[in-house]
């Protein structure tokens, strides 16, 4: 009796595996759980190239009107105001990660399936890469000069004027010291600036209301817990039983306070030396406050939400003694900048050395 089977490397196996990588990668990331095409989340998806050819997407922000208007019977004709638009551009490219077995004898020596481990490596590799890209961009980490780790868009740009605040009014990350730990006053300053910025940094919209998202490095959280223990209890209590706690957007959050939902992430970058812009300051961490559309992401044709997300290809080598796995995607990611101003991010560097 003839039996149907799917062998290693068969097209059916590739498609299943590709979807497995997608299902396993997205839950492992923090940034991708914020992905939305509605303009209401920190990671905004541009879909223009999902179903068409091209390598860049141009998108626009309409500036607020500024005319005073006319009074009484004063003529309006000739005094009308035109709309002003600011443009940003998102480029996409291909990035592939590859993995390969040593050979059949290696498989013979171990009780686990090495090819399955390669799939897990691919899932972990992509989840790590996507969060690394997101936070290199959000933190303005100019010390990262390899754009395979910053959205395939070149070196991340530094925070623009009025979009970075340090404790005590310190002007450079390398100047942060033991009196410059993260505190609630720094957070309040960032939230206030987000509200009065022009254009305003819009909060993230959810069914439970509007919130900013604050992401802190674990070292920052450690020192904040030491100095603000009661505040942490209040912040956790604010998450219980409300729309924030039940909203999947806030899964894994530390808590909520002052119109912010807090997260912890080790992908928050080190500080950057002001004199070189490419040298990391390891005792400082660039915590961030995020609003809607802070980071923009776009996909090539057939990728992204509604598509296969990843290409997963398996190849045999050395007379089928070795198996290789390539997992790739055509996409791009960048910080949203309109009129030479960061649109949805405020960076909050603080002194946060590793435990000694």
JOSULMO-V351692 format. One record per helix or strand. SS is the DSSP state (H for helix, E for strand). FROM is the first residue (numbers start at 1). TO is the last residue. If there is no record, write none. Layout:
SS	FROM	TO
SS	FROM	TO
This chain:
H	11	28
H	31	34
E	35	36
E	43	46
E	56	62
E	85	91
E	93	100
H	104	109
H	114	138
H	147	149
E	164	164
H	167	169
H	173	175
H	184	196
E	204	206
E	209	216
H	218	227
H	229	237
H	248	250
E	255	257
E	260	264
E	270	272
E	280	290
E	295	299
E	311	317
E	322	335
E	337	338
E	341	342
E	345	351
